Amino acid sequence: MQLDPEGLGPVINRIKRAQGQLGGVLRMLEEGRDCEQVVTQLAAVSKALDRAGFAIIASGLQQCLTASDDAEMDVKKMEKLFLSLA
């Protein structure tokens, strides 16, 4: 199943933001910053990536349910992907 590129703009932006945050985490580690600050930023990166993944899965589920003749099979695949993020 291909994702609809029109609906992915916000997801792409979120991933780019997470990429920038991850670069910040690396700089913090290299600078020897406080552990609490590093972990807080790392948690923010993780949450951003999780949200991007959930948005991709939600979009995929919507596409599967509206466009597929074999929706049951596609829903099972999407459920498996969703659980991989949990």
WOQUI-V780056 format. One record per backbone hydrogen bond with DSSP energy under -1.0 kcal/mol. CO is the residue of the C=O (numbers start at 1). NH is the residue of the N-H. E is the energy in kcal/mol with one decimal. If there is no record, write none. Layout:
<<CO,NH,E> <CO,NH,E>>
This chain:
<<4,7,-1.0> <8,12,-3.0> <9,13,-2.3> <10,14,-2.2> <11,15,-2.4> <12,16,-2.4> <13,17,-2.3> <14,18,-2.3> <15,19,-2.3> <16,20,-2.0> <17,21,-2.3> <18,22,-2.6> <19,23,-1.9> <20,24,-1.8> <21,25,-2.1> <22,26,-2.3> <23,27,-2.2> <24,28,-2.5> <25,29,-2.4> <26,30,-2.5> <27,31,-2.1> <28,33,-2.7> <29,32,-1.1> <34,38,-2.0> <35,39,-2.8> <36,40,-2.2> <37,41,-2.1> <38,42,-2.6> <39,43,-2.5> <40,44,-1.7> <41,45,-2.1> <42,46,-2.4> <43,47,-2.4> <44,48,-2.2> <45,49,-2.3> <46,50,-2.4> <47,51,-2.5> <48,52,-2.0> <49,53,-2.5> <50,54,-2.7> <51,55,-2.3> <52,56,-2.2> <53,57,-2.4> <54,58,-2.7> <55,59,-2.3> <56,60,-2.4> <57,61,-2.9> <58,62,-2.3> <59,63,-2.3> <60,64,-2.7> <61,65,-2.7> <62,66,-1.6> <63,67,-2.1> <64,68,-1.6> <70,74,-1.5> <71,75,-2.9> <72,76,-1.9> <73,77,-1.8> <74,78,-2.5> <75,79,-2.8> <76,80,-2.1> <77,81,-2.1> <78,82,-2.8> <79,83,-2.6> <80,84,-1.4> <82,85,-1.3>>
